[in-house]
Amino acid sequence: MNTFTRRTFTRLLGASATLIGGSGVLPGFALGGARPRVVVLGGGAGGASAASYLARNFKAFDITLIEANRHYTACFFANRYLGGLRPLADVTFSYETLAANTGISVIHAPATNIDAVKKAVVLGDGIRVPYDRLIASPGIGFKLDLIDGYDKKT
């Protein structure tokens, strides 16, 4: 039985980054042109990890992380909160440290569209963020109405 582990995810992420950075994938940039623009859409565990990995291993990339929320609550630390060992604040992080440590530009705004033809992410206020490569990491969404007796208030 094949299981998809964090180690497998990390290997795939590394292979993807190598492919993106390899010759011919981002033509023109190796010839002294503008820095390749990578936009990561979604700042959860997957998106923030991808952006951080690229920033640390591919210094020539101009990386922008787009995330509507200003804070991220780490699901992999949730047991510490649920078990009463830590307050919620201890498993909630801002994106300031990520930006300061890696040079990633962070935009806190909702994305409303991806214009694949013009290679731009459209934000809620109409601003377009151009990219050469896009990583979409939308995370999960809960469908609260599917559980009888459960709603957002409970």
N, C-alpha and C positions, 0 to 999 in steps of 0.2 A: 504494500500500500504506500503510495507516494503522499507525503505530507509536506505542506508548504510552511517552512519554518522561517524564523528571522534570519538565520544563516543563509538560507536559500534566497531570500529577498535581497540580502546584502550582496550576495554574489551576482544576482541578476542586475542590481543597481550598478555595481562596478562594471559589469560587462556592457551595460547600456551607456554608461559614461565614457568608457573606452571607445565604443563605437561612435559616439557623438564627436569625440575629440580626435578620432582617427583621420588620416589624410583622405581627402575627397568627400567627406561627409559634410563639412562646412567649407566649401570651396571659397577661395578668395581671401579668407582671413589669414591663412598662412603666408600670404604674399604681402603682409603689412597693412591690410585694410583695417576697417573698424573691428573692434572686439566683438566676437559672436555674442548675441543677446539670447540668454536662456531665461524664460519666464516659467516659474513654478506656480501653478494655480492650486491653492489649497495648502494651508500651513499646519495640518495635523501631523501625526507621526510620520506618515509616508512623505508628504510634501516637504516638511522641514528637514527630514533626514536626507532626501534627495538634494535639496538646495545646499545643505551643509557639506555633503560629500563632494559635490561639484566644486564648491567654493574652495574647499581645502585641497583638492587634487588637480584642479584645472584653473590656475590663476588667471589665465588669459580670457576667461569668460566673464561677461557682465551679467550678473545673476540678479533677478528680481523675484521676490516672493510676494504673491498677492493673497491676502487673507483678510476676510471681513472682520473677524474678531481680533481684539487686542490681546487676548490671553488664551492660553491653551491649557486644558486640564488633561493631564497624562493618564490615559486609561490603564497603562501598565503599572501605575502606582496606586490605582484605585483601592486595592485591598488595604493599604495603609490607612486610608481615610475611612473606608467602610468598617474596618476593624477597630476604629477609634484610636489608633496609634498616632495619627497625625491629623491636624486640621486641614480643611480643604485648601487653604492658602499654600500649604507645603507641597501640594501636587499640582499647583496652578502656576504657569510660567508665562512671562511676557516674551515678546520677540526682540526686545532691545538687546539682550545678551547675544543672541544669534547674530544680529546685525553688527554689533560692535566687534565680535570675535572673528567674523568671517568676511565682512565687507559686503554682505548681501544687502541690497536695497529692499526694504519692506514697505509695501503699500497696504494700508488697512482700508479696504473698500470692497463692496460686493461686486463680483463680476456678473454681467448680465448676458454676455455673448462671447463666442470665440469666432472671429472672422478668419477662417482658415485660408481664404483666397488672398487677403491682404496681410496675413500673418500678424494679427493683433488681437489682444484681449480687450473687450469693451467693458468699461466699468460702469457702475450705476449712474454716475454723473455724466456719462458720455465720453469721458477721456479714453483714448485708445493707447494701450501699452504694446508697442511693437515687439516682435520676437523673431529669432531665426529658428529656434527650437522651443517647443512647449512641452512641459510635463504637467499633465492634469491629474491631480490627486484629490478627488472630490470628497473622500471620506465616506462615512455612512450617514444615512438618514433614517430616523425612526418614523414608522407609520403607526402613530399612537392609537388611531381609531380602529385598528385591527384586533385590539385586545379588549374584550367586553369589560366594561366597568372601569377602564383606565383611560385617563386623558392627561393632558399636559399639566393640569392643576394638581393631580394627585401624585 
